[in-house]
Amino acid sequence: VHTLSYVSSLAFSTTALYNNSKLPNLTSKIYHISETVSKAFFDNKLNASASVGVNFIKVTDNNNQFVFRMNATYNLNKLGSLSFNISNNNYNSNGVLAQNYNEIYGSLQYNINF
């Protein structure tokens, strides 16, 4: 994981992972890389971020997974905060063990501070 932050509240975070699991009858390898960019606005009342990532998965077949996320949180001071999240997960399989799918998930949350 590598993170770079600026005085302007702009930040970049890069993640790279590798996993290699070996069993007697099965070997799996996963390569992952992702990047997140975040920024604070309006005297840190609004925080926004976006992430994009990819997984290259090798078990018996070669599969790919693409992920995209966006988040925005607005601080309401004593009233709490309001957050909006949306993400997309796209899985592409070249084999018979896994199916292709594309999912979109969104949420709106209100958090109370006490």
N, C-alpha and C positions, 0 to 999 in steps of 0.2 A: 504494500500500500504506500502510495506517495501522495502527499498533500502539499499544495502550494497556495498560500493565502496572501492577499494584498491588503494594504491599509484601507483601500476603498471598499472593503467588505466583499470583494470578489474572491472566490476560492475555487480551486480545481483539485479534484481527488481522483487518482488513478489506482485501480486495483488489478493485479494479475495473479492468478492462481493456477496451480497444476496439481492434479490428483491422479495417482496411479495405484489401483487396487488389483492385487493378484490373488485369485483363489485357485484351487486345483483344476476346476473346469471352466473358469471364466476370468477374463482380464478386462478391466475397464480403465479408460483414460479420459480425463476431463480437463480441458484447457479453458480458462475463463479470463476475459479482460473487460473492464468497464471504466467509464469516465463519468464523473459527476461535476457539474458546475453549479455553484450556489452564489446568491447575491442577496444582500439586505438592502431594503429601501425605506424611505421615510423615517429616518432616525431609528432603524432596527424594528420598526413596527410591523413591516411586511418582510418575510423571508421567503425566497423562492429558490427552487432547485430543479434541475433536470438531469436525468441519468440515462445513459445508453450502455448496453452491455451485450456480449455475445459469449455463448458456450459452444465449444466444439466437443462432442461426446462420441467416444468410440467404445462400444461394447462388442456386439457382434456385427453391428452396422455403424455407418457414420451418420450422426445426427447433429443438427444445429439448433440452437435456441437463441432467439433475439429478444431482448427485453428493453422496454423504454418506460421511464417513469417521470412524472412531473408532480411537484408539490408546491403549494403556497400556503403560508400560515400568517394570519394577521393577528397581532396582539391587541386585545381590547382592554389592556391594563387590568383594573380590579374586576372586570366582568369576565375575564378568561381569554380564550383565543378561539379563532375560527380557522379550520384547516380544510383544504381541498386537495385531494390526491386522485391521480389517474395513472393507470399503468396498462401496458400492452405486453403480452407474452405470446410469442410466436414460436412454435416448435415444429421443426421440419425433420421428418424421418425418411431415410432411404431404405428402410427394411420392413420386415414383417412383424417385429416384436413391439414396435411403438407406432402410434398413429399421429398424423399431423393434426395440429390444432392451433387456433388463434383465439386468445381471450383478451377482453378489455374489462378492466375493473376500475370503478371510480367510487370515491367516498367523500362525504361532507361531514365534518365533525365539529362539534362545539365542546370545548374543554372549559371547565369551571375551576377557577383558582380559589382556594380557601386555606 
